[in-house]
Amino acid sequence: YQRRVRDIIVINRMDTPKKEIYNYQAPWTIYGMNWSVRADKKYRLAIGSFLEDYTNKVEVIQLSEETGSFVKRCSFDHHYPTTKIMFLPDKVGSKPDLLGTTGDYMRLWEIGENGQVELKSLLNNNKNSEFCAPLTSFDWNETNHEILGTSSIDTTCTIWDLQKEQAITKLIAHDKEVYDIAFARGTDVFASVGADGSVRMFDLRCLEHSTIIYESPDLQPLLRLCWNKQDDYFLATFSMESPTAVILDIRVPSLPAAELNGHNACINSVAWAPHSSCHICTAGDDAQALIWDLSPLPKKIEEPILQYTSESEINQLQWSVTQPDWVAIAFGQKLQILRV
């Protein structure tokens, strides 16, 4: 029995990278970035370039557990920088290996076993115009993978049926540009944030109405939105040029449930822990990634429980769903994954 336990421990250790930090140096500044969700593609991420050029790049990289370094699995051209990258949230791996990107349009790419990449869908809801309103973000519905939502600078959000490659609905979501969209757990509820400083909640079953659940002080633009998938009463957002992350409880609209004041410069990204309802990570221009424990709520959250300082401003942060011990950050041309 003791030998069996020891063997299991050894197997588990061999299955897990040994270092606490792994680095990948990209040939360009990284902007879009996200983890793969499939259980059969561990330690795989996609990153997108930020080049002031029409032609940008997307790379899919994976940590080799033998060498302890990242390997580029594939690379392809992308029109304009990706405003968001996201893999199909298919943990089982029973569906095609899809990667979504937003920029001028919403695009779905299929990644083949040998690293070949094929454009599977280009979703365009402005077919009557030669111009397109750039897309700022998108989110894939985790319950129904045929539903996806995009946000645009033209004040709208569009919900897509991917099987039909048609828009289910396009709604004017805000008074100004929409900067982010996120689905709650389940199929129907989603929220958006934008330049009008509001967080608005929608239900696909009743799109005639929306609920304003928060407005920022002085209606400062809200840049990003992240829904707690373990406890969907809670959302996180932050304002432009603000060092404070705001935690919202949708049962108590208008009043923040908490304000996280640990950064010395503006926040750029926020991510809830995928395996815990009360942990969240924030990252920003002070080169810090901070992990917070919200379990003391409604008491004031004074300080983070973990702090990591990188070499420069962190512009992107993602927490791995399938390997929840790992957080990825991007700064400049470098990607780091950190064991937490």
C-alpha positions as CSV (number, residue, x, y, z in Angstrom):
1,Y,0.0,0.0,0.0
2,Q,2.8,2.4,0.9
3,R,4.6,1.7,-2.4
4,R,1.4,2.3,-4.3
5,V,0.9,5.7,-2.6
6,R,4.6,6.6,-3.3
7,D,4.2,5.6,-7.0
8,I,1.1,7.8,-7.3
9,I,3.0,10.7,-5.8
10,V,5.9,10.2,-8.2
11,I,3.5,10.0,-11.2
12,N,1.8,13.2,-10.1
13,R,5.1,15.0,-9.7
14,M,6.2,13.8,-13.2
15,D,2.9,15.0,-14.6
16,T,3.4,18.5,-13.2
17,P,6.0,21.1,-14.3
18,K,8.6,21.4,-11.6
19,K,9.4,25.1,-11.7
20,E,7.3,27.9,-10.4
21,I,7.6,30.2,-13.4
22,Y,8.0,29.5,-17.2
23,N,8.8,32.2,-19.8
24,Y,8.1,32.6,-23.5
25,Q,9.7,35.4,-25.5
26,A,7.5,36.5,-28.4
27,P,8.9,38.4,-31.4
28,W,6.4,41.2,-30.8
29,T,4.4,42.9,-28.1
30,I,1.7,40.6,-26.7
31,Y,-1.8,41.9,-26.4
32,G,-4.4,39.1,-26.8
33,M,-3.8,36.0,-24.7
34,N,-5.7,33.0,-23.3
35,W,-5.4,29.4,-22.1
36,S,-6.6,26.4,-23.9
37,V,-9.4,24.6,-22.0
38,R,-9.1,21.0,-23.4
39,A,-7.8,18.4,-21.0
40,D,-5.8,16.8,-23.7
41,K,-3.9,20.0,-24.5
42,K,-2.3,20.9,-21.2
43,Y,-0.2,24.1,-20.8
44,R,-1.3,25.4,-24.2
45,L,-2.0,29.1,-24.8
46,A,-2.7,31.4,-27.7
47,I,-1.1,34.9,-27.9
48,G,-1.8,37.7,-30.3
49,S,0.5,40.5,-31.5
50,F,0.1,44.2,-31.1
51,L,1.6,45.7,-34.2
52,E,0.7,49.1,-35.7
53,D,0.1,47.4,-39.0
54,Y,-2.8,45.7,-40.9
55,T,-1.1,42.3,-40.7
56,N,-0.7,41.0,-37.1
57,K,0.1,37.5,-35.8
58,V,-1.5,34.8,-33.6
59,E,0.7,32.0,-32.2
60,V,-0.4,28.9,-30.3
61,I,2.3,27.7,-27.9
62,Q,2.5,24.8,-25.5
63,L,4.8,24.1,-22.6
64,S,6.9,20.9,-23.2
65,E,7.0,19.0,-20.0
66,E,10.1,17.2,-21.1
67,T,12.2,20.3,-21.9
68,G,10.5,22.8,-19.6
69,S,10.2,25.3,-22.4
70,F,7.5,26.6,-24.6
71,V,7.1,25.2,-28.2
72,K,5.3,27.1,-31.0
73,R,2.6,24.7,-32.3
74,C,1.3,27.0,-35.0
75,S,1.2,30.6,-36.2
76,F,-1.1,32.5,-38.6
77,D,-1.8,36.0,-39.8
78,H,-4.6,38.2,-38.4
79,H,-6.0,41.4,-39.7
80,Y,-5.3,44.1,-37.0
81,P,-4.4,43.2,-33.4
82,T,-6.7,40.7,-31.7
83,T,-8.8,42.5,-29.1
84,K,-9.6,39.1,-27.5
85,I,-8.5,35.5,-28.0
86,M,-10.5,32.6,-26.6
87,F,-10.5,28.8,-27.1
88,L,-13.8,27.0,-27.4
89,P,-14.6,26.1,-23.7
90,D,-14.8,22.4,-24.4
91,K,-13.0,20.7,-21.5
92,V,-13.8,17.2,-22.8
93,G,-12.2,17.8,-26.2
94,S,-15.1,16.1,-28.1
95,K,-15.6,19.0,-30.5
96,P,-13.3,20.6,-33.1
97,D,-10.3,22.4,-31.7
98,L,-11.6,26.0,-32.3
99,L,-10.0,29.4,-31.5
100,G,-12.0,32.6,-31.6
101,T,-10.5,36.1,-32.2
102,T,-12.0,39.6,-32.5
103,G,-10.6,42.6,-34.3
104,D,-12.4,44.0,-37.4
105,Y,-14.6,40.9,-37.4
106,M,-15.3,37.8,-35.3
107,R,-13.3,34.9,-36.7
108,L,-13.3,31.2,-35.7
109,W,-10.2,29.2,-36.6
110,E,-9.9,25.4,-36.5
111,I,-6.5,24.0,-35.4
112,G,-5.6,20.7,-37.0
113,E,-3.6,17.9,-35.3
114,N,-0.5,18.7,-37.4
115,G,-0.6,22.4,-36.6
116,Q,-2.4,23.6,-39.7
117,V,-4.9,26.4,-39.1
118,E,-8.0,27.0,-41.2
119,L,-10.4,29.9,-41.0
120,K,-13.7,28.2,-40.3
121,S,-16.1,31.3,-39.9
122,L,-16.0,35.0,-40.4
123,L,-19.0,36.5,-38.6
124,N,-20.1,39.9,-40.1
125,N,-23.3,41.6,-39.1
126,N,-22.7,44.7,-41.3
127,K,-23.0,43.1,-44.7
128,N,-24.8,46.1,-46.2
129,S,-21.9,48.4,-45.5
130,E,-18.3,48.4,-46.8
131,F,-17.2,49.6,-43.4
132,C,-17.1,47.6,-40.2
133,A,-17.3,48.8,-36.6
134,P,-14.3,47.2,-34.8
135,L,-15.1,44.6,-32.1
136,T,-13.7,45.2,-28.7
137,S,-14.3,41.8,-27.1
138,F,-16.4,38.6,-27.1
139,D,-17.4,35.7,-24.9
140,W,-18.3,32.1,-25.6
141,N,-21.2,30.7,-23.7
142,E,-19.8,27.8,-21.6
143,T,-23.1,26.0,-21.3
144,N,-24.2,26.2,-25.0
145,H,-21.1,26.3,-27.2
146,E,-23.2,27.3,-30.2
147,I,-23.8,30.8,-28.6
148,L,-21.3,33.5,-28.6
149,G,-21.6,37.3,-27.9
150,T,-19.5,40.2,-29.3
151,S,-19.2,43.8,-28.2
152,S,-18.5,46.7,-30.5
153,I,-17.5,50.4,-30.6
154,D,-20.8,51.1,-32.4
155,T,-22.7,50.8,-28.9
156,T,-24.0,47.3,-29.8
157,C,-23.7,43.7,-28.6
158,T,-24.5,40.9,-31.0
159,I,-25.4,37.3,-29.9
160,W,-24.5,34.7,-32.6
161,D,-25.8,31.3,-33.4
162,L,-22.6,29.6,-34.5
163,Q,-24.3,26.6,-36.0
164,K,-26.2,28.8,-38.4
165,E,-23.5,31.5,-38.5
166,Q,-26.2,34.0,-38.1
167,A,-26.9,36.7,-35.5
168,I,-29.7,35.8,-33.0
169,T,-30.0,39.4,-32.0
170,K,-28.1,42.7,-32.2
171,L,-29.0,45.2,-29.5
172,I,-28.0,48.7,-28.6
173,A,-26.4,47.9,-25.3
174,H,-24.9,51.2,-24.2
175,D,-25.0,55.0,-24.9
176,K,-21.4,54.9,-26.0
177,E,-18.8,52.3,-27.1
178,V,-19.1,48.8,-25.5
179,Y,-15.8,47.6,-24.3
180,D,-16.5,44.1,-23.0
181,I,-19.1,41.4,-22.7
182,A,-19.3,38.3,-20.5
183,F,-21.8,35.5,-20.0
184,A,-22.8,34.3,-16.5
185,R,-22.9,30.6,-15.7
186,G,-25.8,29.1,-17.6
187,T,-27.2,29.9,-21.1
188,D,-29.2,33.1,-20.9
189,V,-27.7,35.9,-18.8
190,F,-24.8,38.2,-19.9
191,A,-23.5,41.6,-19.0
192,S,-21.5,44.4,-20.7
193,V,-19.5,47.4,-19.8
194,G,-18.6,50.5,-21.8
195,A,-17.6,54.1,-22.3
196,D,-20.8,55.3,-20.6
197,G,-19.5,54.0,-17.3
198,S,-22.2,51.5,-16.7
199,V,-22.5,47.7,-16.2
200,R,-25.6,46.4,-17.8
201,M,-27.2,43.0,-17.4
202,F,-29.3,41.2,-20.1
203,D,-31.3,38.1,-20.4
204,L,-31.7,36.3,-23.8
205,R,-35.2,35.3,-22.8
206,C,-36.3,39.0,-22.4
207,L,-34.1,41.4,-24.4
208,E,-36.6,44.3,-24.3
209,H,-35.2,45.2,-20.9
210,S,-31.7,45.5,-19.4
211,T,-30.7,46.2,-15.8
212,I,-28.1,48.8,-14.9
213,I,-26.3,47.2,-12.0
214,Y,-23.6,49.7,-11.5
215,E,-22.4,53.1,-12.7
216,S,-18.9,54.3,-12.0
217,P,-18.2,57.6,-10.2
218,D,-18.3,60.5,-12.7
219,L,-19.3,57.9,-15.3
220,Q,-15.7,57.0,-16.0
221,P,-15.5,54.4,-18.8
222,L,-15.4,50.8,-17.6
223,L,-13.0,48.7,-19.6
224,R,-13.3,45.1,-18.6
225,L,-15.8,42.8,-17.0
226,C,-15.3,39.3,-15.5
227,W,-18.1,37.1,-14.1
228,N,-17.5,34.7,-11.2
229,K,-18.3,31.3,-12.6
230,Q,-18.4,29.7,-9.2
231,D,-20.8,32.2,-7.7
232,D,-22.6,34.2,-10.4
233,Y,-24.0,36.8,-8.0
234,F,-20.5,38.4,-8.3
235,L,-18.9,40.4,-11.1
236,A,-15.6,42.3,-11.3
237,T,-14.9,45.4,-13.3
238,F,-12.6,48.5,-13.3
239,S,-12.5,52.0,-14.8
240,M,-10.1,53.5,-17.3
241,E,-6.9,54.7,-15.6
242,S,-8.0,53.4,-12.2
243,P,-5.9,51.4,-9.7
244,T,-9.1,50.0,-8.1
245,A,-10.9,46.8,-9.0
246,V,-14.7,46.9,-8.2
247,I,-16.5,43.8,-7.0
248,L,-20.3,43.9,-7.6
249,D,-23.1,41.8,-6.1
250,I,-26.0,41.8,-8.6
251,R,-28.4,41.4,-5.6
252,V,-27.3,44.8,-4.4
253,P,-27.2,47.1,-7.5
254,S,-25.3,50.4,-7.6
255,L,-23.2,49.7,-4.5
256,P,-19.8,47.9,-4.8
257,A,-19.6,44.8,-2.6
258,A,-15.8,45.6,-2.4
259,E,-13.1,47.8,-3.8
260,L,-9.7,46.3,-4.1
261,N,-7.0,49.0,-3.6
262,G,-3.7,47.3,-3.9
263,H,-2.2,48.7,-7.1
264,N,-0.1,51.9,-7.5
265,A,-1.1,52.4,-11.1
266,C,-4.0,51.6,-13.4
267,I,-5.4,48.0,-13.6
268,N,-5.4,46.4,-17.0
269,S,-6.8,42.9,-16.4
270,V,-8.8,40.9,-13.9
271,A,-9.5,37.1,-13.6
272,W,-11.6,35.1,-11.1
273,A,-10.2,31.8,-9.9
274,P,-11.9,29.0,-11.9
275,H,-11.9,26.7,-8.9
276,S,-12.8,29.0,-6.0
277,S,-15.7,31.4,-5.6
278,C,-13.7,33.9,-3.4
279,H,-10.4,34.4,-5.1
280,I,-9.6,36.9,-7.8
281,C,-6.4,38.1,-9.5
282,T,-5.7,41.7,-10.7
283,A,-2.8,43.0,-12.7
284,G,-1.7,46.4,-13.9
285,D,0.7,49.1,-14.9
286,D,2.6,48.9,-11.6
287,A,3.9,45.5,-12.9
288,Q,2.1,43.7,-10.1
289,A,-0.2,40.7,-10.2
290,L,-2.2,40.5,-6.9
291,I,-4.4,37.6,-5.7
292,W,-7.2,38.6,-3.3
293,D,-9.3,36.5,-0.9
294,L,-12.8,37.8,-0.7
295,S,-14.1,35.3,1.9
296,P,-14.2,38.0,4.6
297,L,-16.9,39.9,2.8
298,P,-18.9,42.0,3.7
299,K,-15.9,43.1,5.8
300,K,-13.5,45.4,4.0
301,I,-10.8,43.7,2.0
302,E,-7.6,45.4,3.1
303,E,-4.8,43.7,1.2
304,P,-4.0,40.9,-1.2
305,I,-2.9,37.4,0.0
306,L,-0.3,37.0,-2.8
307,Q,1.8,39.4,-4.8
308,Y,4.0,38.9,-7.8
309,T,6.1,41.7,-9.4
310,S,7.0,41.4,-13.1
311,E,9.7,43.2,-15.1
312,S,7.2,45.8,-16.6
313,E,3.6,46.8,-16.9
314,I,1.3,43.8,-17.1
315,N,-1.3,44.2,-19.9
316,Q,-2.9,40.8,-19.9
317,L,-3.8,38.2,-17.3
318,Q,-5.6,34.8,-17.5
319,W,-6.2,32.1,-15.0
320,S,-6.2,28.5,-16.3
321,V,-9.5,26.6,-16.0
322,T,-8.0,23.2,-16.5
323,Q,-4.8,23.8,-14.5
324,P,-6.1,26.2,-11.8
325,D,-2.7,26.3,-10.1
326,W,-1.4,28.4,-13.0
327,V,-1.9,32.0,-13.9
328,A,-0.6,33.5,-17.2
329,I,0.5,37.2,-17.5
330,A,1.8,39.1,-20.5
331,F,4.1,42.2,-20.4
332,G,5.9,43.6,-23.4
333,Q,7.1,40.7,-25.5
334,K,7.1,38.2,-22.7
335,L,4.6,35.7,-21.5
336,Q,4.9,34.1,-18.1
337,I,3.0,31.4,-16.4
338,L,3.1,31.4,-12.6
339,R,2.3,28.7,-10.2
340,V,0.0,30.1,-7.5
